């Protein structure tokens, strides 16, 4: 194998580290967008409750429909 084999392995490891870091950074930046969208479908009791939930247990589209029906929207 020699130097070339170890260089390919080292380069492959470095690329893997960069890819993992890129995915982690993307998740950190995309989580607030997910949070905003999921909060828009939660009921008020679930939003302001004591228990933190990451997805809506009861899917509620009534706030969206109320905003679309509003004439000032």
C-alpha positions in Angstrom: 0.0 0.0 0.0 2.7 2.5 0.9 2.1 6.2 1.0 -0.6 6.3 -1.6 -2.9 3.9 0.3 -2.5 5.8 3.6 -3.1 9.1 1.8 -6.4 7.9 0.2 -7.5 6.6 3.6 -6.6 9.9 5.3 -8.3 11.9 2.6 -11.4 9.7 2.8 -11.5 10.3 6.6 -11.1 14.0 6.3 -13.9 14.1 3.7 -16.1 12.1 6.0 -15.5 14.5 8.8 -16.3 17.5 6.5 -19.6 15.8 5.4 -20.7 15.0 9.0 -19.9 18.6 10.0 -21.8 19.9 6.9 -24.9 17.8 7.9 -24.7 19.0 11.5 -24.5 22.7 10.4 -27.4 22.2 8.0 -29.5 20.7 10.8 -28.7 23.6 13.1 -29.7 26.1 10.5 -32.8 24.3 9.3 -34.2 23.5 12.8 -35.7 27.0 13.4 -37.6 26.7 10.0 -39.0 23.3 11.1 -39.9 24.7 14.5 -41.8 27.6 12.9 -43.8 25.4 10.6 -44.6 22.8 13.3 -45.7 25.5 15.7 -48.1 26.9 13.1 -50.0 23.6 13.1 -50.2 23.2 16.9 -53.1 24.1 19.1 -52.6 26.9 21.6 -52.8 24.4 24.5 -49.9 22.5 23.1 -47.8 25.6 22.3 -48.2 27.1 25.7 -48.3 23.8 27.7 -45.7 22.7 30.2 -44.5 19.8 28.1 -42.2 20.5 25.2 -43.3 18.7 22.0 -41.3 18.6 18.7 -44.3 17.8 16.5 -48.0 18.6 16.7 -49.9 15.8 18.4 -53.2 17.2 17.1 -52.8 18.6 13.6 -54.8 21.9 13.6 -55.2 23.9 10.4 -57.8 26.3 11.7 -55.4 29.2 12.2 -54.3 28.8 8.6 -57.9 28.8 7.4 -58.8 31.8 9.5 -55.9 33.8 8.0 -56.8 32.8 4.5 -60.4 33.8 5.0 -59.5 37.2 6.5 -60.0 40.0 4.0 -57.0 41.9 5.2 -54.6 39.1 4.5 
